[in-house]
Amino acid sequence: MNDLIGIHAYDNSIVEVPLFTLLQWRSALKLEAVGLRHSRGSVATHVRRFLKVPKSQARTWNAQALCTYLQRCIDDIDEQLGVK
């Protein structure tokens, strides 16, 4: 099942990402926020690149901030689907 979810990027454009990937990113960012790193590098850097966040904003869009943003997106999806 490859359900694509549209979320807002930094420049207010809509980017599509599979729901499963969104959930993976959130979990990996939670771990990265407490100090663990992925073997392929920083998940936060990957997500920032995907969301088109400028390098000048990288400090404010750290792993914790990205995790919070993705959690709000997931909560919004759950609300729309009537989950919870």
VMD Tcl script that draws the C-alpha trace (Angstrom):
set ca {
  {0.00 0.00 0.00}
  {1.59 3.24 -1.14}
  {-0.65 6.00 0.20}
  {0.92 9.35 -0.54}
  {0.33 12.14 1.93}
  {0.72 15.78 0.96}
  {2.48 17.96 3.53}
  {3.64 21.55 3.36}
  {7.31 22.17 2.64}
  {9.19 25.20 3.96}
  {8.28 27.26 0.88}
  {4.56 26.42 1.36}
  {4.53 24.05 -1.61}
  {2.97 20.62 -1.17}
  {5.32 17.64 -1.20}
  {4.06 14.08 -1.25}
  {5.51 11.37 0.92}
  {4.27 7.83 1.67}
  {2.55 7.61 5.05}
  {4.89 4.84 6.19}
  {7.94 7.00 5.41}
  {6.43 9.86 7.41}
  {6.05 7.54 10.40}
  {9.62 6.24 9.97}
  {11.02 9.75 9.87}
  {9.15 10.74 13.02}
  {10.50 7.72 14.92}
  {14.05 8.23 13.67}
  {13.93 11.94 14.55}
  {12.79 11.12 18.09}
  {15.86 8.92 18.49}
  {18.13 11.49 16.89}
  {16.80 14.19 19.23}
  {18.11 12.19 22.20}
  {21.51 11.56 20.64}
  {21.29 8.41 18.51}
  {22.38 8.58 14.88}
  {21.33 6.61 11.83}
  {24.06 4.61 10.06}
  {23.41 6.52 6.82}
  {23.81 9.94 8.40}
  {21.50 12.50 9.88}
  {17.79 11.91 9.36}
  {17.14 15.56 10.20}
  {19.36 16.64 7.31}
  {17.51 14.31 4.95}
  {14.09 15.56 6.07}
  {15.20 19.22 5.89}
  {16.39 18.62 2.33}
  {13.09 16.93 1.44}
  {11.08 19.81 2.95}
  {13.26 22.37 1.15}
  {14.42 24.10 4.34}
  {17.17 26.65 3.55}
  {20.57 26.02 5.13}
  {20.25 29.31 6.99}
  {17.27 27.85 8.91}
  {18.91 24.52 9.78}
  {19.46 25.50 13.43}
  {15.80 26.32 14.07}
  {14.66 23.21 12.18}
  {16.60 20.75 14.36}
  {15.60 17.12 14.98}
  {13.17 18.06 17.78}
  {11.44 20.78 15.74}
  {11.13 18.47 12.73}
  {9.74 15.70 14.93}
  {7.14 18.11 16.31}
  {6.18 19.24 12.80}
  {5.82 15.66 11.54}
  {3.78 14.74 14.63}
  {1.38 17.61 13.89}
  {1.05 16.35 10.31}
  {0.34 12.81 11.54}
  {-2.19 14.10 14.09}
  {-3.92 16.05 11.32}
  {-4.08 12.91 9.16}
  {-5.50 10.91 12.09}
  {-8.13 13.61 12.67}
  {-9.14 13.59 9.00}
  {-9.41 9.80 9.00}
  {-11.37 9.76 12.26}
  {-8.71 7.78 14.14}
  {-8.38 8.28 17.93}
}
mol new
graphics top color blue
foreach p $ca { graphics top sphere $p radius 0.5 }
foreach p [lrange $ca 0 end-1] q [lrange $ca 1 end] { graphics top cylinder $p $q radius 0.2 }
display resetview
